């Protein structure tokens, strides 16, 4: 390993990673590995992999948490804060700017035309994520069964997403051996663990308590804070896993935005650096903008969303970082993670269908009663959207164009179709 860098040297690298972190978690983790393991040798291969395994056990964006751990390993808490914040802030600023432009100009014909194509690309991107996660997660009959039950529970019976995650984790925990085969590693100091956890839990939740006290429980900013703080503890399996729960709750339960707008928000997040879960900022901005009737309200909503989404990540990392090697070798936790990852396949399949129906059909309805699947009106099928989706899937899965080029291609096709062919 190379000598540890100065804090200023490390900060420059964290800023570079934050600005170049396109391509989802796989691309972001590969970028970090190249920068801090291969090229600079600030962490060993084993340290990096142990940290990655630990981050995959946690709710929240694993790439951002891995960056936070890497910074902590080099320079303690200030290093973790620098690495984590610089991983998120470049993309957050871009998403905020795009959200403001979308809210102001999203109903212009040429903007709608671009998003018509981009929505079709997003559907193909989600399908690609489904295939990628399925290949990694479904290794046996029980994994396939967990994935199938998770999908049916969400799509046909509207079971709450957190219950699915808890049930899958419990199944995985119980099916694994209880033996701890790890070598002698640092065991938790519960005094230090409690102190760190209490400190960062207070940092995370005190703003929410202040909102509730000063504005009341029914204020839109308080509701945004509560919703995204709850979301932060169930986001196992990456952004795609939680998008279905978030999208349907934001659209159906809270009425903050429409299904097409939700898909537009995901498209914005796909085109920016940083974790895909930054789509939450788009939701928070629109919800507060409409709830309070001002741009300042929207900015407050975006800030609260960011805080509630990412502050918990620092709690998980700073509390668990000293014990990563010990935790990552606990078989029952690994078994719980494997089962949760299998359930995530079913969750992403539900997300794919939900997105697909709202992209390809003008009218989609949910059934009544206990059995209530989403059902499209087949007479409202949009042939152009279907064609662009097929092109996007071919570009991603066969030509391997990558997400930015595929989004650009589909945006151009949507613009051509709406403005040139239909003459809008």
Secondary structure, DSSP 8 states (H G I E B T S, - for coil): ------HHHHHHHHHHHHHH--SHHHHHHHHHHIIIIIIS-SS-HHHHHHHHHHHHTSSS-HHHHHHHHHHHHHHHHHHHHHHHHHHHHHHHHHHHHHHHHHHHHTTSHHHHHHHHHHHHHHHHHHHHHHHHHHHHH--SHHHHHHHHHHHHHHHTT---HHHHHHHHHHHHHHHS-------S-----HHHHHHHHHHHHHHHHHHHHHHHHHH-TTSHHHHHHHHHHHHHTS-TT-HHHHHHHHHHIIIIIS-SS-HHHHHHHHHHHHTSSS-GGGHHHHHHHHHHHHHHSSHHHHHHHHHHHHHHHHHHHHHHHHHHGGGHHHHTT-HHHHHHHHHHHHHHHHHHHHHHHHHHHHHHBS-EEE-SSS---EEE-GGGB-HHHHHHHHHHHHHHHTS---HHHHHHHHHHHHHIIIIIIS--
